[in-house]
Amino acid sequence: MSANESNYLIKVSENIPTLEQCYTFCASDASCGAVSTFVGITRDNFEGKKVTKLSYEGYITMAEKELLKLCNEATVKFSSIKRIAAAHVLGDCPVGNASVILAASSPHRREAIQCCEFLIDELKARIPIWKLETYEGEGGSLWKENVEWHLGKKRRVMVKQGDEQP
């Protein structure tokens, strides 16, 4: 059984809801005593290179449809979850800005926390959004796939802009 879609705030856009808006949406269910959140922000470095921004691309309709499926799965897996907010930016995301905001509410903390962890792990593995990391100076840029887990090991694929993928 899946939750009513009105219990979800899903947005993939150049202008995503703020953390406060996501929190307020999730906290609006008076039966909940916990709201857990995750905010992914652009950091200023990767493997010794100075990062200036991340740029995200995606097909909004498909990404939001997949986020809806993910929210439905989360409410089945964590049955006490009442509300979920899931927002991901498209376009440029400068250092220090939020690229993804997730929030989940439940009567007690444990499932809200576990739900947020599940949401970010699955979002990074399944939602069709792509990331271009841009570096300072002559560092160029790099299209990056999210880390995926296979048999307990991290695998990351990176392709320099202009290079062909295998």
Long-range contacts (C-beta under 8 A, 24 or more apart in sequence): 1-76, 2-72, 2-75, 2-76, 3-71, 3-72, 3-75, 3-81, 3-82, 3-84, 5-68, 7-75, 7-82, 7-83, 7-84, 8-68, 8-71, 8-83, 8-84, 8-85, 8-86, 9-83, 9-84, 9-85, 9-86, 9-87, 10-64, 10-67, 10-68, 10-71, 10-85, 10-86, 10-87, 11-64, 11-86, 11-87, 11-88, 12-58, 12-60, 12-63, 12-64, 12-67, 12-87, 12-88, 12-90, 12-129, 13-60, 13-87, 13-89, 13-90, 14-89, 14-90, 14-91, 16-87, 16-88, 16-89, 16-98, 16-101, 17-85, 17-87, 17-101, 18-101, 19-98, 19-101, 19-103, 21-85, 22-85, 22-87, 22-101, 22-102, 22-103, 23-85, 23-103, 25-83, 25-85, 25-103, 26-82, 26-83, 26-84, 26-85, 26-103, 26-104, 26-105, 27-105, 28-83, 29-82, 29-83, 29-105, 31-82, 31-107, 32-82, 32-83, 32-105, 32-106, 32-107, 32-112, 33-106, 33-107, 33-108, 33-109, 34-105, 34-106, 34-107, 34-108, 34-109, 34-112, 34-113, 35-103, 35-104, 35-105, 35-112, 36-103, 36-104, 36-105, 36-109, 36-112, 36-113, 36-115, 36-116, 37-101, 37-102, 37-103, 37-116, 38-100, 38-101, 38-102, 38-103, 38-116, 38-117, 38-119, 38-120, 39-98, 39-100, 39-101, 39-102, 40-98, 40-99, 40-100, 40-101, 40-120, 41-96, 41-97, 41-98, 41-99, 42-93, 42-94, 42-95, 42-96, 42-97, 42-99, 43-95, 44-95, 44-96, 46-133, 46-135, 49-135, 49-136, 49-139, 50-135, 50-136, 50-137, 50-139, 51-95, 51-133, 51-134, 51-135, 51-136, 52-94, 52-95, 52-134, 52-135, 52-136, 53-92, 53-93, 53-94, 53-95, 53-134, 54-92, 54-93, 54-99, 54-131, 54-132, 54-133, 54-134, 55-91, 55-92, 55-93, 55-131, 55-132, 55-134, 56-88, 56-89, 56-90, 56-91, 56-93, 56-99, 56-129, 56-130, 56-131, 56-132, 57-90, 57-129, 57-130, 57-132, 58-88, 58-90, 58-127, 58-128, 58-129, 58-130, 59-128, 60-90, 62-128, 63-88, 63-127, 63-128, 63-129, 66-126, 66-127, 66-128, 67-123, 67-127, 70-119, 70-122, 70-123, 70-126, 70-127, 71-119, 73-122, 74-104, 74-115, 74-118, 74-119, 77-115, 77-118, 78-104, 78-106, 78-111, 78-112, 78-114, 78-115, 78-118, 79-111, 80-106, 80-107, 80-108, 80-111, 81-105, 81-106, 81-111, 81-112, 81-115, 82-106, 82-107, 84-115, 84-119, 86-119, 86-123, 88-123, 88-127, 88-129, 90-129, 124-148, 125-149, 132-161
